[in-house]
Structures are given as C-alpha cells and as structure tokens.
Amino acid sequence: MQPTSLKLDHQIDETDRLRSQIYRLFARCLASAPDARLLEILGGLNGDDSELGTALGEMAMAACQTELHDAQDEYHDLFIGVGRGELLPYGSYYLTGFLNEKPLARLRNDMADLGIERNPDVHEPEDHAGALMEMMAGLIEGEFNAPLSHQEQHRFFEKHLNSWLPHFFGDLEKARKAVLYRPLGRAGRLFMDIENAAFAM
C-alpha cells in the first residue's frame, strides 16, 4: 500500500534525505513481493562497521545469494500465506491483537489532518508496515505538504511507528521462514533505535 502525495519539491538537509531514503527502502521491501530491480538494489547496498551498516551488508549478501522466485516465495510465506502469513504487518494487530481496530482509526484521523490520502488502487489497511514507512518518508520530504518539523515527525513516529514496529522487526528477525528478510528485520530494529535516539536529542 502506498499513500498518494502531492510530490512537492521541498529542500531538506542531507541527514533528513538519507533518513527518508532508508524509510523508502524499508517501505519497498515490505509493501509487496520483491522484483528483480529490488534484489539488484539490495544487492548493491554498502555496509560499514556500525551495527546498522553490518545488517545492511548482510542484506546485500542475502540478496545476491537469493533467486527471485525464492525471494517472492519467502515474502508470500511471511506476509500472505494460505489464510495468513507467519507475520501480520499491521499496527492494529500488534497493538490490539485484531485487524482494523482503533489504532487504524487514529491513524486515518491523523492522515486526514496531515493531508495524506489513501491510494484507491491499494486494498491493504493504512496501518501496514510498508505504508507507514512510506508515509514517514513523505512527511520528512514534504510530499504531502511542507516538511514536518522534527517535533511533528516525532509525534507521528511515536504514535504510529514506534508503538509497534520495533516488535514487528524483532519478530521478522526471528521468523522461521525469513532468510532474505532476516537482516531486514535486524536493520529495521536498529534503525528504529537510531530514530528514537535522534528524536530524544
């Protein structure tokens, strides 16, 4: 699922641009099954000696060693399945144990206030992990209106992402059927920690 945006051209600093790119990478990995282009992008990631850099390096290695049909099967097994996948990547489920509950209603209210419109071509609820990552990137870059201040970003992050995504990424890191997505889970968990620390400064 991807929200619609106004595609406005706002200037943001390099740190925020990097943050938005990382959010978009996670969004693309989680929103739908990988295609050849995504595997190519993942395979070209460069890690470093940091924990996040190491996880990204592991993701690159896994992408280079994974055939496309295996990556697509893995995505299906993890997030779709027959009946349901191993994980349910929705905020309402993680916060209440059920889909389409109050966390989704609160998100929709905040989306309306921020000028974020649901993409009518997508049928997933808006509290899907991939959609929230895409929204966060758009809020940083000012796709829906002017870029949000860090205080406003923190409010949205805390309410709709940090309230459950660290648990989701931790579950993804340990998921029985995760191979390509295991280092993504680790990288996501670490990135949430980095965002938390940055917002706390």
Sequence and secondary structure as in RCSB ss.txt:
>XXXX:A:sequence
MQPTSLKLDHQIDETDRLRSQIYRLFARCLASAPDARLLEILGGLNGDDSELGTALGEMAMAACQTELHDAQDEY
HDLFIGVGRGELLPYGSYYLTGFLNEKPLARLRNDMADLGIERNPDVHEPEDHAGALMEMMAGLIEGEFNAPLSH
QEQHRFFEKHLNSWLPHFFGDLEKARKAVLYRPLGRAGRLFMDIENAAFAM
>XXXX:A:secstr
   B         HHHHHHHHHHHHHHHHHHS   HHHHHHHHT    SSHHHHHHHHHHHHHHH  HHHHHHHH
HHHHT SSS S   BHHHHHHSSSS HHHHHHHHHHHHHT B  TT  S TTBHHHHHHHHHHHHHTSSSS   H
HHHHHHIIIIITTTHHHHHHHHHH TT STHHHHHHHHHHHHHHHHHHHH 
